[in-house]
Amino acid sequence: MSPPRRPAPPPRGRHPSPPSPNPQPQPSERGWDQVAGWYDKWVGEAGSDYHRLVIIPAALRLLAIQPGESVIDVCCGQGVLVQPLLHAGIGHFTGIDASPRLIASAQSRHDNNPRVEWIIADVCQPEVTTIAHYDAATCLMAVHDVTDPAALFSNMARALKPGGRAVFVLMHPCFRIPRTTHWGWDADQKIQYRRIDGYRSPLAIPITTHPGKHTGDTTVFHHRPLAELLSALGSAGLAVVASEELYSHRRSQASGPFSKAEHRAAEEIPMFLALKAVRA
């Protein structure tokens, strides 16, 4: 038995593509262009319920935005962070993503705001961000989608002013690895547990984006152990100063021992990891 199976928000990231300063969509597919329509319908303008109730509130807590600050959102997708950050009082928002189609979705919703700008670029290309003028940087649900997290972290550090802060939210690398971690049921103890079949080895895991429709569309989830990610942050000049382990807000509506065990497991085993780092 396991908790209700409405999926978590799909991770967001990049596939290899050259950087471009042009914010207009291009004819060729790049980034998550091949699944942009599906992803936009799934997440929408404000994000899934996981975004609204768990991920974005945690990101805002760790960012501790001050009025007038500038923020760059890396792997921004269709811009679910725009409104929360503007409501928090930032002075300027920059969204950067490799997918012209997702940037086009973001522009259609927010492009009339003079405090908002968009950049189409692969955030893992060398020095795609070269001017250190942002107070803060964010990357939500995308670290596990990039092929080169060290380059991602280095570019985010370059974009920050000295002392600037970066906030990341990602699927928990210890407990949430597609095809490698699973829910299990211990009938004797009447507990639901998390089974982990592997952790140490980096993995590239294909994720089907339209289950049951046989479209052949996939993205890739890149698992890396936590120590590797923390070391890459340190090598980029980003010092982790705070973290939160985030838990699912969803609960089974059933009753009985299965439901009680599901609730406890949801309260005890985190789904996401949020990190706050500061540029040294």
N, C-alpha and C positions, 0 to 999 in steps of 0.2 A: 504494500500500500504506500502511497506517496501523496504529498500535498496536491491541490488542484493544479492541473497542467496547462493553464494559460501561460504561454511562454514569456520569458523575460524579454526586454527590448533587445533586438539584434545589435551586436557590436557594430561600431562604425569606424572605418579607417580608410586605407588607400590600397590601390594596387600600383605597381610601378608605372610612372608616367612623368614626362618632363615638366618642369615648372613653367608657369605662364602668368604674366602680370595682367592679362586681359580678362576681365570679369564676365565676358560674354560667352555663352555656350558655343562649343565647337562641334563640327559634324561628327568627328570620330569619338568613340566611346572611351572614357577614361575614368579612373577612380571606380566608384560604384555605379557608373552610368547604367550598366546592364541590369541592375536591380533597383534603380533609383525610383521608378514608379511604385514598385512594391513597397520599398522602404518608406517612401513618403506617405503612402496610405496607412502603413502600420503605425508610424510614429506621429505624423501630422505636425501641426504648428506648435502645439504645447507639449508634445511627447506622450508616451504611453503612461499608464498609471504608475509604473515603476519610476519613470522620469519625474512625474509630478509629485509623487508622495515619498520617494526615497532618494533618488539620485540628485535631482536639482536642489532640494532642501539641504542635503549634505554638502554639495558644492558651495552653496551660498554661505553656509555656516563657516566652512574652512576659508573661503575667500575673504570674509569680513570686509566687504566693499566699503570704501570711503567715497563720499560725494565727489564727483568730477573725475574719477580715475578712468584710465583707459585699459581695456581688456581685449586680448586676442584669443579667440576660440578656435583651437586647432582641430581639424577633422570635424568641422562645424555642421556638416550635413545641411539640412533645411532650416537650421537656425532655431532649435528649441530653446536655447539660452538667451536669445535676444531680449524678449520681453521681461523675463525675471531680472536680468542685469540692468535693463533700463529702469525698471521699477525700483531697483536697489539704489539708483542714483548715479550710475556711471556717466562719464562725459562722452566716451567714444567706444564703440564696439567694432572690432574687425573680425570677420569670419573667414577662415581659409580652409579650402577643401579641394581635393583633386578632381571631383566630379562636377563637370559643367551643369549637368542636369539637376543635381541637388542644389547647387548654387543658384540656378534659375528658379527653383522652387522657393529658396530663401528670398531672392530678390522680389518675387511676385508678392510676397507677404510684407516685406520690410523695407523695400528699396526707396520709399518716399521719405524716410527718416534721415535727416542730415547727420545724425550722430552714428549712422551705421554704414559700413562699407564691406565689400566682399572681394576676395581674391581667389582665383583658381590657380592652385599650385600644389605640387606634391610636397608634403611637409617633411619628407625624408630626403629630399634632394639637398646637396651641399649648399649651405648658406642661403636657403630660400628666404629666411628672415635674417636680415643683416643690420637693421637699425634697432638698437636697444632703447626703446622709448615707451614700452608698455609697463604699466604698474602691475598687471597680473595677466596670467595665461591660464587657460582651461583646456582640458582634453577629456571628454566624457565618452566612455564606452568605445574607445578606439585603440588603446594601447595594444590590445590583443589582435588587432587587425593589420597592424603594420609589420612589414618584413624586417625593418631595421629600427628597433626602439631607441638604440643609442643615438642614431641620427635625429630622430624625433625629439628626444630630450635635449640634444645639443642645440637644435634650431629654436626650441622654446626658450632655452636659457639665453641665447643670443638676442631674442626679442625682448627680454626683460631688462629693465633698469637694474643697476646694482641694488640688491635688497628686495627686488621684485619677487612675487610669489607665484607659484604654479600649483594648480589643483588638478588631480587626476582621479577619475572614478573608473574602475574596471571590474570585470568579473573576477571574483576572488580566485587567485591562482592556486590556492591550496585545496579548495572545495568544489570549484565549478569548472571542470575541464570536460568539454563535450566528448562523449563516448568513453570517457575514462573514469568519471565519477558518477555514482548512481545512488538512488535511494534503495534501502533494503528494509525488510521487516523481520524482527526477531519475535517469533510467536511465543516463545517461552517467557521472555522478559517483557513482552508487549511494548516494545520500543521501536521506533523508526530510527534507522541509523544511516549515515552517509558512508558508502563504500568507495574507496579510492584505489583504483587499479594501477595507477602510475602517477608520478609527479616530477621526478628528477629530470627526465629527458625532455628537451624541447620537442614540440610537436607542431605540425601543420595539418589542421583538421578541416576537411571540406564540410561546409554547412549548406544543406539544400534550402533554398529560399522559398520555394513553393511546394511544400510537402503534399504529395498526392496528386499534383498537377503534371508531373513528369515533364517539366519545361527544360530540365538540364541546367538551370541557373544555380550557381553556387557562389559562396564567398569562402574565405579561408580564415579560420580561427587559429592564431599562433599562441600556443601555450609556452610560457617560460616560467621557470621556478622563481619564487619571490626574490631570492638572493641575487639572481642575475639582473632582475629589474632594478633592485636597490643599488647594485653596483654601477649599473649604467647611468642611473640618476646622479650618483656621486661623481662619476667620470665626466659628466656634462657640467659639473659645477653647481648642481642642485642638491641642497642639503634638506633631507626630510625632517620636518619639525613637528608634524602632527599626523595622525591617522585615525580613521574610523572604520570599523567593520560594520557593514550595513546588512540588515536582515529584511526578509520579505514581509510585506504588510498583509499578504493574502492569507486567508484562513479558510479551511473547509467548512461548509455549512452543514455537514453531516454531524451525527452524534455517535457516542460509543467509544470504545477503546482505540479504534483506528484514528478517529478524529482527534482525540486527546493526544495521542502520540504524534500526529502530524503537527499539531499546534506547538508542542514542545520542540520538535525538531526545527520548525521554522523560527522559533525564538532563540535557539541555541547554535544553529549552524549558519554562518553568514553567507550571503549571496554575492555581495560586492565588497570591494576594498577601495576606500578613499584615502588619498595621500596628499598632504600639503608639503611643498618644498619651497625653499627660498634660494634665490641666486646669491652665491657667496660674493 
